[in-house]
Amino acid sequence: MTSRRFDTNARKCGMHSTTSKTMYLDTTDSRRVVQCQSRYNDADSYSVKHHYPSPIISWIEDVSSFGDASFSPVTEYVDEQERSSVGHSSTSSNLRDMQISLRLTDEFMELAKENTSNNLETCGILGASFRDGTYFVTMLIIPKQEGTAHSCQAVNEEEIHAILSEQSLYPAGWIHTHPSQTCFLSSIDLHTQFSYQVMLPEAVAIVVAPTDPTRSYGIFRLTDPGGMDVLRECDESGFHTHRETTDSSPIYQTCSNVHFKPNLRFEIVDLRSVR
């Protein structure tokens, strides 16, 4: 087996001390598994999957023959109590485009398979690089988390921030499952999305709902200013109702500036195995 060794100097994040990390890439396989030294405990490591093209070459491989696929919304299918809160796709001229690998949702669902079979939600964090006016989702982080049938909460979030900082990535949103529900954003999901969208207006919420007979996934964003104002003023927690927006617009909507690329290389970092 042929391997290459890379030494990457980690940058300082918050109050955590940093060390260099060593990665060994199996160059004989298009899906490379990398063991990275954890910055929190010298004895710990986490697994990173590298998807083509090789990180040695570039972040993006431009293969024009593949083309691309834009997210095309279908008729909304949500719980009745949420129907008035979601709108159809719209594009703001102030928002940058975002590109995501076609394989990301499938890889995420594979990692969430056990939880999904037990009717437990699973969540992941999207990290994106920015180049030529476009955000490229190049990392999926599966954090330590606590999940139920209707919610999922990441824990030890400092680990997430440290990785994004080390890789100079933007927090581009999140992805989570609805194992037995339809494809929509619950009131808890809306608050989670607000926390991402405050940091990055282009941030998205991807919901994967394998049992929804009409749409198996959706990509959503809070309306701005309507939905953002509602969430900004809401201090409630848990499942609850939200007031209507002042301009009668929906609280959130599907996204049309997100494009799926089959040739976009991304990495998966699963922190659940790190102790």
C-alpha positions in Angstrom: 0.0 0.0 0.0 1.4 3.4 -1.0 1.0 6.2 1.5 1.9 9.8 1.6 2.6 11.8 4.7 1.4 15.4 5.3 2.3 17.6 8.2 -0.2 20.4 8.7 0.3 23.2 11.3 -2.9 23.7 13.2 -4.0 27.2 14.0 -4.8 28.5 17.4 -8.6 28.6 18.2 -9.9 30.1 21.4 -8.1 28.9 24.5 -7.0 25.5 23.1 -3.4 24.9 22.5 -2.4 23.5 19.1 -0.1 20.9 17.8 0.7 19.8 14.3 -1.2 16.8 13.0 0.0 14.1 10.7 -2.2 12.5 8.0 -1.4 9.3 6.1 -3.3 8.9 2.8 -3.7 5.6 1.1 -3.1 6.8 -2.5 -4.3 3.5 -4.0 -8.0 4.1 -3.2 -10.2 7.0 -4.4 -11.9 7.0 -1.0 -9.1 7.7 1.4 -9.3 7.2 5.1 -7.1 9.4 7.2 -6.2 9.2 10.9 -5.7 12.7 12.2 -4.2 13.4 15.6 -6.8 15.0 17.9 -5.8 18.4 19.3 -7.6 17.6 22.5 -5.8 14.5 23.6 -2.6 13.3 22.1 -3.8 9.7 22.4 -7.1 10.3 20.5 -7.7 10.2 16.8 -10.7 10.7 14.5 -11.4 9.2 11.1 -11.6 11.4 8.0 -12.9 10.1 4.7 -11.5 11.9 1.6 -13.6 11.9 -1.5 -12.3 12.4 -5.0 -10.4 14.1 -6.4 -7.3 13.7 -4.3 -6.6 16.5 -1.8 -3.1 16.5 -3.3 -4.6 17.9 -6.5 -7.1 20.5 -5.6 -10.3 21.3 -3.7 -12.4 21.1 -6.8 -11.9 19.1 -10.0 -13.7 20.7 -12.9 -15.1 17.9 -15.0 -17.5 19.7 -17.4 -18.9 16.4 -18.7 -20.6 15.8 -15.4 -22.6 19.0 -15.4 -24.4 20.0 -12.3 -27.8 19.7 -10.6 -29.7 22.5 -9.0 -32.1 21.8 -6.1 -35.6 21.8 -7.6 -38.3 22.1 -4.9 -41.4 20.0 -5.2 -44.8 20.6 -3.7 -44.5 21.2 0.0 -45.4 18.3 2.1 -45.2 19.2 5.8 -47.1 18.7 9.0 -50.3 20.7 8.8 -49.3 23.0 11.7 -46.1 23.9 9.8 -47.7 24.4 6.4 -48.2 28.2 6.8 -44.6 28.6 8.0 -42.8 27.4 4.8 -42.6 29.1 1.4 -41.5 28.1 -2.0 -38.0 28.6 -3.4 -36.7 32.1 -3.9 -33.4 33.6 -4.7 -31.9 36.8 -3.2 -29.4 38.7 -5.3 -27.5 39.3 -2.1 -26.8 35.6 -1.4 -23.9 33.8 -2.9 -24.3 30.4 -4.5 -23.4 27.2 -2.6 -22.1 23.9 -4.1 -22.5 20.6 -2.4 -21.4 17.1 -3.4 -24.1 14.8 -4.8 -22.7 12.1 -2.5 -22.9 14.0 0.7 -26.5 13.2 1.7 -26.0 9.5 0.9 -22.8 9.3 2.9 -24.5 11.1 5.8 -27.4 8.7 5.8 -25.0 5.8 5.8 -23.4 7.2 9.0 -26.9 7.8 10.4 -28.2 4.3 9.6 -28.1 2.9 13.1 -29.8 5.9 14.6 -32.4 6.0 11.8 -33.3 2.3 12.4 -33.8 3.1 16.0 -35.9 6.2 15.2 -33.3 8.6 16.5 -32.3 11.8 14.8 -28.7 12.4 13.7 -27.1 15.7 12.9 -24.0 16.9 11.0 -22.3 20.2 10.5 -21.3 21.6 7.0 -18.0 23.3 6.6 -17.4 25.4 3.4 -14.6 27.1 1.7 -15.2 30.3 -0.3 -13.7 30.9 -3.7 -14.7 33.0 -6.7 -17.9 34.2 -5.1 -19.2 30.7 -4.3 -19.3 28.6 -1.1 -18.1 25.0 -1.6 -19.1 22.5 1.1 -15.9 20.5 1.5 -16.4 19.1 5.0 -19.1 17.2 6.9 -18.5 16.9 10.6 -20.5 14.4 12.7 -20.3 15.8 16.2 -20.8 14.0 19.5 -24.6 14.3 20.0 -27.7 13.4 21.9 -30.7 12.5 19.8 -34.4 11.6 20.3 -37.1 10.7 17.7 -37.9 14.4 17.3 -34.7 16.3 18.1 -30.9 16.2 18.0 -28.4 18.3 20.0 -24.7 18.5 19.3 -22.4 18.4 22.4 -18.8 19.4 22.8 -19.3 22.1 20.2 -15.8 23.5 20.8 -14.5 20.5 18.8 -16.6 21.6 15.8 -15.4 25.2 16.0 -11.7 24.1 16.4 -11.9 21.9 13.2 -13.5 24.6 11.2 -11.0 27.1 12.4 -8.0 24.8 11.6 -9.3 24.2 8.1 -10.3 27.9 7.6 -13.9 26.9 6.8 -17.1 28.7 7.2 -20.0 27.2 9.2 -22.2 26.7 6.2 -25.2 25.1 7.9 -26.2 21.7 9.1 -27.9 18.5 8.0 -30.1 16.2 10.1 -32.6 13.4 9.8 -36.3 13.1 10.4 -36.4 9.3 10.7 -40.2 9.0 11.0 -41.4 12.5 10.2 -42.0 14.5 7.1 -39.6 16.9 5.5 -39.9 20.3 7.3 -38.3 22.5 9.9 -39.7 22.1 13.4 -39.7 25.0 15.9 -36.5 23.7 17.4 -35.0 23.3 14.0 -35.8 27.0 13.2 -33.8 28.1 16.3 -30.9 26.0 15.3 -31.0 27.4 11.8 -31.1 30.9 13.1 -27.9 30.4 15.0 -26.1 29.4 11.7 -27.8 32.1 9.5 -26.8 34.9 11.9 -23.1 33.9 11.3 -23.5 33.3 7.6 -26.6 34.4 5.6 -26.1 31.7 3.0 -26.1 28.9 5.7 -28.6 26.1 5.0 -30.6 23.5 6.8 -30.7 20.1 5.0 -33.5 17.8 6.3 -33.4 14.1 5.2 -36.7 12.4 5.7 -36.5 8.8 4.4 -40.1 7.9 5.3 -41.7 11.0 3.6 -43.6 9.7 0.6 -43.4 13.0 -1.3 -39.9 14.4 -0.7 -37.0 12.6 0.9 -35.0 15.7 1.5 -35.2 19.5 1.6 -32.8 22.4 1.8 -34.2 25.3 3.7 -33.3 28.8 4.9 -35.1 31.3 7.1 -36.6 34.2 5.2 -34.8 37.5 5.8 -36.0 39.8 7.3 -39.3 38.0 8.1 -38.2 34.7 9.6 -35.0 36.1 11.0 -36.9 38.8 12.9 -39.3 36.3 14.4 -36.5 34.0 15.6 -34.5 36.9 16.9 -37.3 38.0 19.2 -38.3 34.5 20.3 -37.0 33.4 23.8 -38.9 30.1 24.0 -37.3 26.7 23.9 -38.6 23.2 23.1 -41.5 22.7 20.7 -43.6 25.8 20.4 -45.5 28.0 17.9 -44.1 31.2 16.4 -45.9 34.4 15.6 -46.5 35.4 12.0 -43.9 37.6 10.2 -44.8 41.3 10.1 -44.9 41.2 6.3 -47.0 37.9 6.2 -44.1 36.1 4.5 -43.3 32.5 5.4 -40.8 32.0 8.3 -38.6 29.8 6.1 -38.3 28.7 2.5 -36.6 26.3 0.2 -33.3 27.3 -1.4 -32.6 27.7 -5.1 -29.0 28.9 -5.0 -27.7 25.5 -3.9 -26.2 23.4 -6.6 -25.2 19.7 -6.4 -21.9 18.7 -8.0 -20.9 15.1 -8.6 -17.2 16.1 -8.8 -16.9 18.1 -5.6 -14.4 16.5 -3.2 -15.4 16.6 0.5 -14.2 15.1 3.8 -16.1 13.5 6.6 -15.0 13.9 10.2 -16.8 11.6 12.6 -16.2 12.9 16.2 -18.5 10.4 17.9 -15.7 7.9 18.2 -13.3 10.4 19.9 -13.1 10.0 23.7 
